């Protein structure tokens, strides 16, 4: 979330799980009426069209600035995924939002997996 808020989209892309990347590419390619391969190249090269289109819209819709203020704690490991628990500042007894993180040559945020996209 910090990379998205900072508009460091290349870093944000690099921190997503492969399943999440494939999901975002497929959805974006369909909307843009281009092939998944063409769209993947735009994401992988951090093309300005992706920065100004997808990332700009995503930055607002995902509320990244709100999530930066949450507290993050390691929850548990379930199979090949690690559960990270997010809580609102001052949330007290609020139920934690659980994010899935996978080891894919380093920790990768499973956005598609966490939010069932």
HELIX and SHEET records of a PDB file:
HELIX    1   1 UNK A    2  UNK A    5  1                                   4    
HELIX    2   2 UNK A    9  UNK A   14  1                                   6    
HELIX    3   3 UNK A   18  UNK A   32  1                                  15    
HELIX    4   4 UNK A   36  UNK A   44  1                                   9    
HELIX    5   5 UNK A   48  UNK A   50  1                                   3    
HELIX    6   6 UNK A   51  UNK A   55  3                                   5    
HELIX    7   7 UNK A   56  UNK A   61  1                                   6    
HELIX    8   8 UNK A   64  UNK A   68  1                                   5    
HELIX    9   9 UNK A  111  UNK A  114  1                                   4    
SHEET    1   A 4 UNK A  71  UNK A  78  0                                        
SHEET    2   A 4 UNK A  81  UNK A  87 -1                                        
SHEET    3   A 4 UNK A  97  UNK A 103 -1                                        
SHEET    4   A 4 UNK A 107  UNK A 109 -1                                        
END                                                                             
